[in-house]
Amino acid sequence: MPFEYRNGLIILKVTIQNEIYDFILDTGASNVLSKELADKLKVIPLGSEEITDINKKSERLEYTKLDDIQIGGINYIGFALHLLATIGLLIFILVFKFNRLF
């Protein structure tokens, strides 16, 4: 899978609705989409769940799914993502957790 190494981070090119976005590969995080990108893509929240980080901080996040995304020439159908409520966050995190797919 092609990637870039930027500022100590692994960056993947992800195609969503025929546009390419930079995503950070973080194997310890859930799949996350920023509010700005979610608004641009017009995604609809499907529900919410409580998420707890490594520091035991919990937060309720909405989740959705994207019908089709492409990573490294591979299409993923029904890809599940959490929606970040933080406005201005420009980091999109992507993890391959296939058991999270709908």
C-alpha positions as CSV (number, residue, x, y, z in Angstrom):
1,M,0.0,0.0,0.0
2,P,1.5,3.3,-1.0
3,F,2.0,5.9,1.8
4,E,4.0,9.0,2.6
5,Y,5.9,9.6,5.8
6,R,5.3,13.1,7.1
7,N,6.3,14.6,10.4
8,G,6.6,11.1,11.9
9,L,3.1,10.1,10.7
10,I,2.1,7.6,8.0
11,I,-0.2,9.3,5.5
12,L,-2.4,7.4,3.1
13,K,-4.2,8.8,0.1
14,V,-7.9,8.0,0.4
15,T,-10.5,8.6,-2.4
16,I,-14.0,9.5,-1.2
17,Q,-16.6,10.6,-3.8
18,N,-13.9,11.0,-6.5
19,E,-11.8,13.3,-4.3
20,I,-8.5,12.4,-2.7
21,Y,-7.8,13.2,1.0
22,D,-4.9,12.7,3.3
23,F,-5.6,10.3,6.2
24,I,-3.3,9.4,9.1
25,L,-2.8,5.7,9.7
26,D,-3.1,5.2,13.4
27,T,-3.4,1.5,14.4
28,G,-4.5,2.4,17.9
29,A,-7.5,4.6,17.1
30,S,-10.9,4.1,15.7
31,N,-11.9,5.3,12.2
32,V,-12.6,9.1,12.5
33,L,-13.9,11.7,10.2
34,S,-13.6,15.4,11.0
35,K,-16.8,17.5,11.2
36,E,-15.6,19.6,8.2
37,L,-15.2,16.6,6.0
38,A,-18.4,15.0,7.2
39,D,-20.3,18.2,6.4
40,K,-18.7,18.4,3.0
41,L,-19.6,14.8,2.2
42,K,-23.1,15.3,3.6
43,V,-22.9,12.2,5.8
44,I,-25.7,11.3,8.1
45,P,-25.0,10.1,11.6
46,L,-26.5,6.6,12.2
47,G,-26.1,6.5,16.0
48,S,-23.7,7.2,18.8
49,E,-21.5,5.2,21.2
50,E,-19.2,5.9,24.2
51,I,-15.5,5.8,23.3
52,T,-12.8,5.6,25.9
53,D,-9.1,6.5,25.1
54,I,-5.9,5.1,26.6
55,N,-6.1,7.7,29.4
56,K,-9.6,6.4,30.4
57,K,-11.2,9.6,29.1
58,S,-14.7,8.9,27.7
59,E,-16.7,10.7,25.1
60,R,-19.9,10.0,23.2
61,L,-19.3,10.1,19.4
62,E,-21.7,9.8,16.6
63,Y,-20.9,7.3,13.9
64,T,-21.7,6.8,10.3
65,K,-20.7,4.8,7.3
66,L,-19.4,5.7,3.9
67,D,-20.8,3.7,1.0
68,D,-17.5,3.5,-0.9
69,I,-13.9,4.6,-0.2
70,Q,-10.7,3.6,-2.0
71,I,-7.3,3.1,-0.4
72,G,-4.3,2.0,-2.4
73,G,-6.5,0.9,-5.3
74,I,-8.8,-1.2,-3.0
75,N,-12.5,-0.3,-2.6
76,Y,-14.1,-0.7,0.8
77,I,-17.9,-0.8,0.9
78,G,-19.8,0.3,4.0
79,F,-16.8,1.7,5.8
80,A,-17.6,2.7,9.4
81,L,-16.3,6.0,10.9
82,H,-16.8,8.1,14.1
83,L,-17.6,11.7,13.6
84,L,-15.5,14.3,15.5
85,A,-17.5,17.1,16.9
86,T,-14.5,19.4,17.2
87,I,-14.6,22.2,14.6
88,G,-11.2,23.1,13.1
89,L,-9.6,19.7,13.6
90,L,-7.8,19.0,10.4
91,I,-6.6,15.5,11.1
92,F,-8.5,12.5,9.7
93,I,-7.6,9.2,11.3
94,L,-8.0,5.9,9.5
95,V,-7.5,2.4,11.0
96,F,-8.1,-1.0,9.4
97,K,-10.5,-2.6,11.8
98,F,-12.5,-4.8,9.6
99,N,-14.7,-6.0,12.4
100,R,-16.1,-2.5,12.6
101,L,-17.5,-2.6,9.1
102,F,-21.3,-2.6,8.8
